[in-house]
């Protein structure tokens, strides 16, 4: 599901500073942290997060995406080892 600009719920949650929603979407494996919109922007790109006024909240959002990517790498590595 995406809007006319290719932004997903994850893009919008990140852009408007909703870390709880981002965490839920990422932890449940409902979305890919690296999905790009029609302009090639990921949900946690600097421009997208610039809408978040508080530096601490912006850094928290970056950490959420970093942890999601690391978890995905571990899961892929584990899956590869089983094959």
Gaussian input, Z-matrix of N, CA and C with variables (Angstrom, degrees):
# hf/3-21g

backbone

0 1
 N
 C     1     B1
 C     2     B2     1     A1
 N     3     B3     2     A2     1     D1
 C     4     B4     3     A3     2     D2
 C     5     B5     4     A4     3     D3
 N     6     B6     5     A5     4     D4
 C     7     B7     6     A6     5     D5
 C     8     B8     7     A7     6     D6
 N     9     B9     8     A8     7     D7
 C    10    B10     9     A9     8     D8
 C    11    B11    10    A10     9     D9
 N    12    B12    11    A11    10    D10
 C    13    B13    12    A12    11    D11
 C    14    B14    13    A13    12    D12
 N    15    B15    14    A14    13    D13
 C    16    B16    15    A15    14    D14
 C    17    B17    16    A16    15    D15
 N    18    B18    17    A17    16    D16
 C    19    B19    18    A18    17    D17
 C    20    B20    19    A19    18    D18
 N    21    B21    20    A20    19    D19
 C    22    B22    21    A21    20    D20
 C    23    B23    22    A22    21    D21
 N    24    B24    23    A23    22    D22
 C    25    B25    24    A24    23    D23
 C    26    B26    25    A25    24    D24
 N    27    B27    26    A26    25    D25
 C    28    B28    27    A27    26    D26
 C    29    B29    28    A28    27    D27
 N    30    B30    29    A29    28    D28
 C    31    B31    30    A30    29    D29
 C    32    B32    31    A31    30    D30
 N    33    B33    32    A32    31    D31
 C    34    B34    33    A33    32    D32
 C    35    B35    34    A34    33    D33
 N    36    B36    35    A35    34    D34
 C    37    B37    36    A36    35    D35
 C    38    B38    37    A37    36    D36
 N    39    B39    38    A38    37    D37
 C    40    B40    39    A39    38    D38
 C    41    B41    40    A40    39    D39
 N    42    B42    41    A41    40    D40
 C    43    B43    42    A42    41    D41
 C    44    B44    43    A43    42    D42
 N    45    B45    44    A44    43    D43
 C    46    B46    45    A45    44    D44
 C    47    B47    46    A46    45    D45
 N    48    B48    47    A47    46    D46
 C    49    B49    48    A48    47    D47
 C    50    B50    49    A49    48    D48
 N    51    B51    50    A50    49    D49
 C    52    B52    51    A51    50    D50
 C    53    B53    52    A52    51    D51
 N    54    B54    53    A53    52    D52
 C    55    B55    54    A54    53    D53
 C    56    B56    55    A55    54    D54
 N    57    B57    56    A56    55    D55
 C    58    B58    57    A57    56    D56
 C    59    B59    58    A58    57    D57
 N    60    B60    59    A59    58    D58
 C    61    B61    60    A60    59    D59
 C    62    B62    61    A61    60    D60
 N    63    B63    62    A62    61    D61
 C    64    B64    63    A63    62    D62
 C    65    B65    64    A64    63    D63
 N    66    B66    65    A65    64    D64
 C    67    B67    66    A66    65    D65
 C    68    B68    67    A67    66    D66
 N    69    B69    68    A68    67    D67
 C    70    B70    69    A69    68    D68
 C    71    B71    70    A70    69    D69
 N    72    B72    71    A71    70    D70
 C    73    B73    72    A72    71    D71
 C    74    B74    73    A73    72    D72
 N    75    B75    74    A74    73    D73
 C    76    B76    75    A75    74    D74
 C    77    B77    76    A76    75    D75
 N    78    B78    77    A77    76    D76
 C    79    B79    78    A78    77    D77
 C    80    B80    79    A79    78    D78
 N    81    B81    80    A80    79    D79
 C    82    B82    81    A81    80    D80
 C    83    B83    82    A82    81    D81
 N    84    B84    83    A83    82    D82
 C    85    B85    84    A84    83    D83
 C    86    B86    85    A85    84    D84
 N    87    B87    86    A86    85    D85
 C    88    B88    87    A87    86    D86
 C    89    B89    88    A88    87    D87
 N    90    B90    89    A89    88    D88
 C    91    B91    90    A90    89    D89
 C    92    B92    91    A91    90    D90
 N    93    B93    92    A92    91    D91
 C    94    B94    93    A93    92    D92
 C    95    B95    94    A94    93    D93
 N    96    B96    95    A95    94    D94
 C    97    B97    96    A96    95    D95
 C    98    B98    97    A97    96    D96
 N    99    B99    98    A98    97    D97
 C   100   B100    99    A99    98    D98
 C   101   B101   100   A100    99    D99
 N   102   B102   101   A101   100   D100
 C   103   B103   102   A102   101   D101
 C   104   B104   103   A103   102   D102
 N   105   B105   104   A104   103   D103
 C   106   B106   105   A105   104   D104
 C   107   B107   106   A106   105   D105
 N   108   B108   107   A107   106   D106
 C   109   B109   108   A108   107   D107
 C   110   B110   109   A109   108   D108
 N   111   B111   110   A110   109   D109
 C   112   B112   111   A111   110   D110
 C   113   B113   112   A112   111   D111
 N   114   B114   113   A113   112   D112
 C   115   B115   114   A114   113   D113
 C   116   B116   115   A115   114   D114
 N   117   B117   116   A116   115   D115
 C   118   B118   117   A117   116   D116
 C   119   B119   118   A118   117   D117
 N   120   B120   119   A119   118   D118
 C   121   B121   120   A120   119   D119
 C   122   B122   121   A121   120   D120
 N   123   B123   122   A122   121   D121
 C   124   B124   123   A123   122   D122
 C   125   B125   124   A124   123   D123
 N   126   B126   125   A125   124   D124
 C   127   B127   126   A126   125   D125
 C   128   B128   127   A127   126   D126
 N   129   B129   128   A128   127   D127
 C   130   B130   129   A129   128   D128
 C   131   B131   130   A130   129   D129
 N   132   B132   131   A131   130   D130
 C   133   B133   132   A132   131   D131
 C   134   B134   133   A133   132   D132
 N   135   B135   134   A134   133   D133
 C   136   B136   135   A135   134   D134
 C   137   B137   136   A136   135   D135
 N   138   B138   137   A137   136   D136
 C   139   B139   138   A138   137   D137
 C   140   B140   139   A139   138   D138
 N   141   B141   140   A140   139   D139
 C   142   B142   141   A141   140   D140
 C   143   B143   142   A142   141   D141
 N   144   B144   143   A143   142   D142
 C   145   B145   144   A144   143   D143
 C   146   B146   145   A145   144   D144
 N   147   B147   146   A146   145   D145
 C   148   B148   147   A147   146   D146
 C   149   B149   148   A148   147   D147
 N   150   B150   149   A149   148   D148
 C   151   B151   150   A150   149   D149
 C   152   B152   151   A151   150   D150
 N   153   B153   152   A152   151   D151
 C   154   B154   153   A153   152   D152
 C   155   B155   154   A154   153   D153
 N   156   B156   155   A155   154   D154
 C   157   B157   156   A156   155   D155
 C   158   B158   157   A157   156   D156
 N   159   B159   158   A158   157   D157
 C   160   B160   159   A159   158   D158
 C   161   B161   160   A160   159   D159
 N   162   B162   161   A161   160   D160
 C   163   B163   162   A162   161   D161
 C   164   B164   163   A163   162   D162
 N   165   B165   164   A164   163   D163
 C   166   B166   165   A165   164   D164
 C   167   B167   166   A166   165   D165
 N   168   B168   167   A167   166   D166
 C   169   B169   168   A168   167   D167
 C   170   B170   169   A169   168   D168
 N   171   B171   170   A170   169   D169
 C   172   B172   171   A171   170   D170
 C   173   B173   172   A172   171   D171
 N   174   B174   173   A173   172   D172
 C   175   B175   174   A174   173   D173
 C   176   B176   175   A175   174   D174
 N   177   B177   176   A176   175   D175
 C   178   B178   177   A177   176   D176
 C   179   B179   178   A178   177   D177
 N   180   B180   179   A179   178   D178
 C   181   B181   180   A180   179   D179
 C   182   B182   181   A181   180   D180
 N   183   B183   182   A182   181   D181
 C   184   B184   183   A183   182   D182
 C   185   B185   184   A184   183   D183
 N   186   B186   185   A185   184   D184
 C   187   B187   186   A186   185   D185
 C   188   B188   187   A187   186   D186
 N   189   B189   188   A188   187   D187
 C   190   B190   189   A189   188   D188
 C   191   B191   190   A190   189   D189
 N   192   B192   191   A191   190   D190
 C   193   B193   192   A192   191   D191
 C   194   B194   193   A193   192   D192
 N   195   B195   194   A194   193   D193
 C   196   B196   195   A195   194   D194
 C   197   B197   196   A196   195   D195
 N   198   B198   197   A197   196   D196
 C   199   B199   198   A198   197   D197
 C   200   B200   199   A199   198   D198
 N   201   B201   200   A200   199   D199
 C   202   B202   201   A201   200   D200
 C   203   B203   202   A202   201   D201
 N   204   B204   203   A203   202   D202
 C   205   B205   204   A204   203   D203
 C   206   B206   205   A205   204   D204
 N   207   B207   206   A206   205   D205
 C   208   B208   207   A207   206   D206
 C   209   B209   208   A208   207   D207
 N   210   B210   209   A209   208   D208
 C   211   B211   210   A210   209   D209
 C   212   B212   211   A211   210   D210
 N   213   B213   212   A212   211   D211
 C   214   B214   213   A213   212   D212
 C   215   B215   214   A214   213   D213
 N   216   B216   215   A215   214   D214
 C   217   B217   216   A216   215   D215
 C   218   B218   217   A217   216   D216
 N   219   B219   218   A218   217   D217
 C   220   B220   219   A219   218   D218
 C   221   B221   220   A220   219   D219
 N   222   B222   221   A221   220   D220
 C   223   B223   222   A222   221   D221
 C   224   B224   223   A223   222   D222
 N   225   B225   224   A224   223   D223
 C   226   B226   225   A225   224   D224
 C   227   B227   226   A226   225   D225
 N   228   B228   227   A227   226   D226
 C   229   B229   228   A228   227   D227
 C   230   B230   229   A229   228   D228
 N   231   B231   230   A230   229   D229
 C   232   B232   231   A231   230   D230
 C   233   B233   232   A232   231   D231
 N   234   B234   233   A233   232   D232
 C   235   B235   234   A234   233   D233
 C   236   B236   235   A235   234   D234
 N   237   B237   236   A236   235   D235
 C   238   B238   237   A237   236   D236
 C   239   B239   238   A238   237   D237
 N   240   B240   239   A239   238   D238
 C   241   B241   240   A240   239   D239
 C   242   B242   241   A241   240   D240
 N   243   B243   242   A242   241   D241
 C   244   B244   243   A243   242   D242
 C   245   B245   244   A244   243   D243
 N   246   B246   245   A245   244   D244
 C   247   B247   246   A246   245   D245
 C   248   B248   247   A247   246   D246

   B1=1.4356
   B2=1.5266
   B3=1.3288
   B4=1.4586
   B5=1.5243
   B6=1.3409
   B7=1.4589
   B8=1.5324
   B9=1.3162
   B10=1.4722
   B11=1.5312
   B12=1.3409
   B13=1.4640
   B14=1.5228
   B15=1.3242
   B16=1.4595
   B17=1.5142
   B18=1.3220
   B19=1.4680
   B20=1.5252
   B21=1.3046
   B22=1.4593
   B23=1.5287
   B24=1.3324
   B25=1.4645
   B26=1.5371
   B27=1.3334
   B28=1.4690
   B29=1.5274
   B30=1.3219
   B31=1.4672
   B32=1.5331
   B33=1.3190
   B34=1.4666
   B35=1.5237
   B36=1.3282
   B37=1.4680
   B38=1.5231
   B39=1.3259
   B40=1.4701
   B41=1.5264
   B42=1.3074
   B43=1.4690
   B44=1.5253
   B45=1.3250
   B46=1.4604
   B47=1.5251
   B48=1.3449
   B49=1.4565
   B50=1.5122
   B51=1.3247
   B52=1.4641
   B53=1.5334
   B54=1.3384
   B55=1.4599
   B56=1.5250
   B57=1.3138
   B58=1.4638
   B59=1.5213
   B60=1.3181
   B61=1.4656
   B62=1.5212
   B63=1.3248
   B64=1.4703
   B65=1.5232
   B66=1.3250
   B67=1.4658
   B68=1.5227
   B69=1.3097
   B70=1.4598
   B71=1.5203
   B72=1.3214
   B73=1.4599
   B74=1.5311
   B75=1.3183
   B76=1.4647
   B77=1.5235
   B78=1.3321
   B79=1.4632
   B80=1.5150
   B81=1.2896
   B82=1.4626
   B83=1.5267
   B84=1.3265
   B85=1.4502
   B86=1.5170
   B87=1.3111
   B88=1.4632
   B89=1.5236
   B90=1.3239
   B91=1.4562
   B92=1.5251
   B93=1.3147
   B94=1.4593
   B95=1.5287
   B96=1.3231
   B97=1.4681
   B98=1.5251
   B99=1.3207
   B100=1.4599
   B101=1.5255
   B102=1.3101
   B103=1.4616
   B104=1.5328
   B105=1.3156
   B106=1.4631
   B107=1.5267
   B108=1.3360
   B109=1.4614
   B110=1.5322
   B111=1.3114
   B112=1.4654
   B113=1.5285
   B114=1.3265
   B115=1.4703
   B116=1.5200
   B117=1.3302
   B118=1.4575
   B119=1.5157
   B120=1.3244
   B121=1.4661
   B122=1.5230
   B123=1.3290
   B124=1.4600
   B125=1.5288
   B126=1.3310
   B127=1.4738
   B128=1.5244
   B129=1.3275
   B130=1.4642
   B131=1.5221
   B132=1.3155
   B133=1.4591
   B134=1.5236
   B135=1.3192
   B136=1.4675
   B137=1.5307
   B138=1.3194
   B139=1.4644
   B140=1.5280
   B141=1.3291
   B142=1.4669
   B143=1.5246
   B144=1.3266
   B145=1.4689
   B146=1.5230
   B147=1.3348
   B148=1.4616
   B149=1.5277
   B150=1.3284
   B151=1.4660
   B152=1.5299
   B153=1.3200
   B154=1.4605
   B155=1.5267
   B156=1.3111
   B157=1.4660
   B158=1.5255
   B159=1.3061
   B160=1.4565
   B161=1.5296
   B162=1.3392
   B163=1.4660
   B164=1.5216
   B165=1.3366
   B166=1.4647
   B167=1.5231
   B168=1.3148
   B169=1.4641
   B170=1.5195
   B171=1.3285
   B172=1.4606
   B173=1.5311
   B174=1.3279
   B175=1.4687
   B176=1.5281
   B177=1.3307
   B178=1.4664
   B179=1.5238
   B180=1.3177
   B181=1.4575
   B182=1.5353
   B183=1.3146
   B184=1.4756
   B185=1.5297
   B186=1.3163
   B187=1.4673
   B188=1.5245
   B189=1.3030
   B190=1.4698
   B191=1.5223
   B192=1.3260
   B193=1.4629
   B194=1.5274
   B195=1.3210
   B196=1.4579
   B197=1.5261
   B198=1.3192
   B199=1.4625
   B200=1.5299
   B201=1.3236
   B202=1.4698
   B203=1.5229
   B204=1.3183
   B205=1.4702
   B206=1.5260
   B207=1.3329
   B208=1.4636
   B209=1.5211
   B210=1.3173
   B211=1.4623
   B212=1.5254
   B213=1.3131
   B214=1.4587
   B215=1.5227
   B216=1.3277
   B217=1.4648
   B218=1.5249
   B219=1.3323
   B220=1.4579
   B221=1.5280
   B222=1.3234
   B223=1.4648
   B224=1.5227
   B225=1.3300
   B226=1.4583
   B227=1.5187
   B228=1.3119
   B229=1.4575
   B230=1.5195
   B231=1.3212
   B232=1.4667
   B233=1.5228
   B234=1.3141
   B235=1.4502
   B236=1.5260
   B237=1.3147
   B238=1.4657
   B239=1.5183
   B240=1.3338
   B241=1.4642
   B242=1.5185
   B243=1.3297
   B244=1.4654
   B245=1.5207
   B246=1.3214
   B247=1.4755
   B248=1.5037
   A1=107.80
   A2=115.71
   A3=120.33
   A4=109.80
   A5=115.56
   A6=119.03
   A7=109.86
   A8=117.18
   A9=120.90
   A10=112.69
   A11=117.38
   A12=121.66
   A13=112.20
   A14=116.44
   A15=120.75
   A16=114.12
   A17=117.57
   A18=120.55
   A19=109.54
   A20=114.31
   A21=122.16
   A22=109.76
   A23=117.35
   A24=118.79
   A25=112.27
   A26=117.07
   A27=120.00
   A28=110.64
   A29=117.54
   A30=120.76
   A31=110.11
   A32=116.17
   A33=120.21
   A34=112.07
   A35=117.12
   A36=119.85
   A37=110.49
   A38=117.15
   A39=120.63
   A40=110.33
   A41=115.74
   A42=120.38
   A43=112.28
   A44=116.36
   A45=119.32
   A46=113.03
   A47=116.08
   A48=120.74
   A49=116.51
   A50=116.73
   A51=121.31
   A52=110.01
   A53=116.80
   A54=120.05
   A55=113.85
   A56=118.27
   A57=120.66
   A58=110.98
   A59=116.23
   A60=120.12
   A61=110.16
   A62=117.14
   A63=120.18
   A64=110.64
   A65=116.15
   A66=120.42
   A67=111.51
   A68=115.98
   A69=120.48
   A70=110.82
   A71=117.22
   A72=120.74
   A73=111.81
   A74=116.58
   A75=120.55
   A76=112.26
   A77=117.36
   A78=120.50
   A79=112.40
   A80=117.03
   A81=120.35
   A82=111.43
   A83=116.79
   A84=120.57
   A85=113.31
   A86=115.41
   A87=120.17
   A88=112.37
   A89=117.36
   A90=121.22
   A91=110.95
   A92=114.58
   A93=122.89
   A94=107.69
   A95=117.10
   A96=121.40
   A97=112.04
   A98=117.33
   A99=121.24
   A100=114.06
   A101=117.69
   A102=120.45
   A103=109.68
   A104=116.40
   A105=121.66
   A106=110.87
   A107=115.12
   A108=119.46
   A109=108.75
   A110=117.60
   A111=121.43
   A112=113.23
   A113=116.90
   A114=121.14
   A115=112.36
   A116=117.01
   A117=121.28
   A118=114.40
   A119=117.17
   A120=121.25
   A121=111.76
   A122=115.51
   A123=120.90
   A124=108.52
   A125=117.57
   A126=120.63
   A127=114.20
   A128=117.67
   A129=119.99
   A130=113.32
   A131=118.22
   A132=119.76
   A133=110.14
   A134=115.46
   A135=121.28
   A136=112.10
   A137=116.96
   A138=120.45
   A139=111.33
   A140=116.03
   A141=119.74
   A142=110.90
   A143=116.14
   A144=119.77
   A145=112.77
   A146=117.74
   A147=119.70
   A148=111.96
   A149=116.82
   A150=120.75
   A151=111.68
   A152=117.00
   A153=120.96
   A154=107.75
   A155=116.76
   A156=121.78
   A157=113.54
   A158=118.26
   A159=122.70
   A160=110.85
   A161=116.70
   A162=121.15
   A163=112.50
   A164=116.93
   A165=120.67
   A166=109.92
   A167=117.39
   A168=120.75
   A169=111.47
   A170=116.84
   A171=121.41
   A172=110.13
   A173=116.86
   A174=120.60
   A175=110.65
   A176=117.49
   A177=120.74
   A178=110.42
   A179=116.81
   A180=121.42
   A181=110.24
   A182=116.96
   A183=120.13
   A184=110.48
   A185=116.70
   A186=120.70
   A187=111.46
   A188=117.75
   A189=121.45
   A190=109.66
   A191=116.80
   A192=120.14
   A193=111.28
   A194=117.67
   A195=121.27
   A196=110.57
   A197=116.73
   A198=121.12
   A199=111.52
   A200=117.21
   A201=120.63
   A202=110.51
   A203=117.30
   A204=120.77
   A205=110.91
   A206=117.20
   A207=120.33
   A208=110.68
   A209=117.41
   A210=121.79
   A211=110.04
   A212=116.69
   A213=121.32
   A214=110.18
   A215=118.35
   A216=121.87
   A217=110.73
   A218=117.20
   A219=121.19
   A220=110.14
   A221=116.53
   A222=120.34
   A223=111.46
   A224=117.63
   A225=120.87
   A226=111.06
   A227=116.53
   A228=121.10
   A229=109.96
   A230=117.21
   A231=122.12
   A232=110.52
   A233=116.90
   A234=121.60
   A235=110.71
   A236=116.76
   A237=121.30
   A238=110.64
   A239=117.37
   A240=121.32
   A241=112.31
   A242=117.22
   A243=121.37
   A244=112.20
   A245=116.16
   A246=119.51
   A247=111.31
   D1=128.79
   D2=178.77
   D3=-151.86
   D4=162.71
   D5=178.59
   D6=-88.09
   D7=-173.93
   D8=-176.34
   D9=-65.67
   D10=-17.18
   D11=176.97
   D12=-96.62
   D13=5.57
   D14=179.29
   D15=80.89
   D16=10.69
   D17=-179.76
   D18=-83.33
   D19=133.09
   D20=-179.62
   D21=-94.03
   D22=171.66
   D23=173.82
   D24=-54.71
   D25=-32.80
   D26=178.37
   D27=-66.63
   D28=-43.17
   D29=176.32
   D30=-56.20
   D31=-47.79
   D32=-175.78
   D33=-69.24
   D34=-40.16
   D35=178.70
   D36=-63.34
   D37=-40.79
   D38=178.69
   D39=-67.32
   D40=-45.82
   D41=-176.60
   D42=-60.51
   D43=-37.85
   D44=-176.51
   D45=-99.38
   D46=14.25
   D47=170.57
   D48=71.89
   D49=46.96
   D50=178.49
   D51=-115.17
   D52=78.72
   D53=-176.50
   D54=-61.94
   D55=-33.23
   D56=-179.69
   D57=-62.76
   D58=-41.84
   D59=178.29
   D60=-67.56
   D61=-42.09
   D62=177.58
   D63=-59.14
   D64=-46.66
   D65=178.89
   D66=-58.27
   D67=-46.63
   D68=-179.06
   D69=-60.29
   D70=-47.98
   D71=179.94
   D72=-61.88
   D73=-43.26
   D74=-177.59
   D75=-73.37
   D76=-43.79
   D77=-177.52
   D78=-67.51
   D79=-33.49
   D80=-180.00
   D81=-79.32
   D82=-2.81
   D83=-179.83
   D84=68.40
   D85=23.53
   D86=-178.06
   D87=-78.65
   D88=-21.25
   D89=-175.57
   D90=-142.23
   D91=162.31
   D92=177.01
   D93=-97.53
   D94=126.72
   D95=-179.13
   D96=-63.63
   D97=-20.28
   D98=-176.27
   D99=-101.71
   D100=10.36
   D101=-179.66
   D102=-63.96
   D103=137.40
   D104=-178.57
   D105=-108.16
   D106=148.81
   D107=174.21
   D108=-83.19
   D109=-173.13
   D110=-177.10
   D111=-63.23
   D112=-21.01
   D113=178.87
   D114=-94.09
   D115=1.81
   D116=179.70
   D117=85.41
   D118=13.56
   D119=-179.15
   D120=-91.03
   D121=132.92
   D122=173.15
   D123=-83.74
   D124=160.40
   D125=-178.63
   D126=-58.25
   D127=-29.18
   D128=-177.01
   D129=-106.20
   D130=16.65
   D131=175.29
   D132=-61.17
   D133=152.43
   D134=-176.42
   D135=-52.42
   D136=-43.34
   D137=-179.00
   D138=-62.98
   D139=-41.50
   D140=-179.31
   D141=-64.67
   D142=-41.94
   D143=-177.66
   D144=-79.04
   D145=-9.66
   D146=-179.58
   D147=-66.15
   D148=-16.36
   D149=177.40
   D150=-71.82
   D151=-19.68
   D152=-179.66
   D153=-81.09
   D154=119.18
   D155=-171.88
   D156=-70.24
   D157=-38.15
   D158=-173.26
   D159=-88.44
   D160=126.62
   D161=-179.90
   D162=-59.85
   D163=-37.10
   D164=-179.60
   D165=-65.72
   D166=-44.21
   D167=178.06
   D168=-63.10
   D169=-38.75
   D170=178.74
   D171=-63.49
   D172=-42.14
   D173=179.15
   D174=-67.95
   D175=-38.99
   D176=175.98
   D177=-58.27
   D178=-41.91
   D179=-179.64
   D180=-64.67
   D181=-42.23
   D182=177.56
   D183=-60.25
   D184=-41.83
   D185=-179.72
   D186=-65.29
   D187=-37.39
   D188=177.77
   D189=-58.80
   D190=-46.16
   D191=-178.74
   D192=-70.49
   D193=-37.84
   D194=177.61
   D195=-60.75
   D196=-46.93
   D197=179.52
   D198=-63.82
   D199=-38.40
   D200=178.86
   D201=-64.08
   D202=-41.25
   D203=178.99
   D204=-66.92
   D205=-40.74
   D206=178.98
   D207=-64.51
   D208=-41.50
   D209=178.82
   D210=-62.15
   D211=-41.60
   D212=179.85
   D213=-63.35
   D214=-41.32
   D215=179.05
   D216=-63.02
   D217=-41.58
   D218=179.05
   D219=-63.94
   D220=-44.45
   D221=179.96
   D222=-63.89
   D223=-40.39
   D224=177.97
   D225=-66.26
   D226=-39.21
   D227=179.10
   D228=-64.60
   D229=-43.39
   D230=178.50
   D231=-62.78
   D232=-43.30
   D233=178.49
   D234=-63.44
   D235=-42.23
   D236=179.31
   D237=-62.39
   D238=-39.18
   D239=179.32
   D240=-64.89
   D241=-28.52
   D242=-178.90
   D243=-79.22
   D244=-20.24
   D245=-176.24
   D246=-80.75

